[in-house]
Amino acid sequence: MKWRTYPEDVLPLWVAEMDVPLAEPVVRAVTEALDLGDTGYPAGTAYAQALAAFAGKRWNWDGLAVERTAIVPDVMLGVVEMLKLVTGHRDAVVVNPPVYPPFYQFVEHMDRRVLEAPLGADGRIDLGVLEETFRQAVAGGGRAAFLLCSPHNPTGTVHTAEELSAVAAVAERYGVRVVADEIHAPLVVGDTDFVPYLSVPGAERGLSLMSASKAWNLAGLKAALAIAGPGAGADLARMPEEVGHGPSHVGIIAHTAALSDGVAWLDALLSGLDANRRLLADLLAEHLPEIRYRPGDATYLAWLDCRALGLGDDPADTFLHRGRVALNSGLPFGTGGAGHVRLNLATSPEVIGEAVRRMAAAPH
């Protein structure tokens, strides 16, 4: 998809997949499965056990209970299934724009209403706005959910333990159920700590979706895990059994190997991504100083404020047609997206350099 959606002369820095060789333990595990002819239906808890061990070592979180997990086809389909468990027809689902566009698409497709609680000017959750939106969400007497993006896509913001505890407290006050999309959790840089939502006080009734797909570049090998807090186990138990038939068995093998044996590869990746963040910041300062870029602490996505360039609400259109660089338009990310683009920096330094040169030539 990344390389075939646009004509060959377009440099694609849009969809969230990386230009990297796969982690060798993943290749080995999948190859062994194919050699055995092990390509049937998934079963067992190996994936959940691998994630629990990874979470314990990486995030000092020992609260991931394997018995309160379920395999789901991917994170967004898992989100849909979790929202089905805790909301009903036309109930409200709160999101924090600018945010991952499928949050709108999937929620609206399943007959729920999206309510926006925009991030603050600092790119962080505005608790006052969130509380007011929760109040609106439950005003009609229906149920409501908060679809939390953690770490946040597209800004790369990593929510702190204090922020998440405050979110949990406000959600409980209004009876709003939190469903956390934590797909970018392993992609946190430097000294910043990722805090699993289910690890904070008051989040016992929360639900989380995690996957190895973003961090190890396994989007084509479908698999994710739904995780319930101690107060949400009964909800997760109501998920229809057939949902667990959707993930790829080979995908689960790949994700399990990544979490178990791919940590050295991940650390090398994070080092390269950090270098790319600095490179992008330097190149933009040199060639496109009008663009505001605040490097995030997570993901391999850069959220660029292009409003000072005077290219209107959709600068991605100019960069594509005049610069031959494909970026994500900010518009589908909701309120706060106009005048912005999202750039995928998980590529070679040479490609980033070429992309910025093309972008700098585009407005003229």
PyMOL commands that set and color helices and strands:
alter all, ss='L'
color gray80, all
select helices_A, chain A and resi 24-36+46-59+66-68+75-86+102-109+127-138+161-174+197-199+233-237+241-245+249-261+263-287+307-309+315-321+331-333+349-361
alter helices_A, ss='H'
color red, helices_A
select strands_A, chain A and resi 11-12+69-72+92-95+113-116+144-149+177-181+207-210+224-228+292-293+301-305+325-326+328-329+340-344
alter strands_A, ss='S'
color yellow, strands_A
deselect
rebuild
show_as cartoon
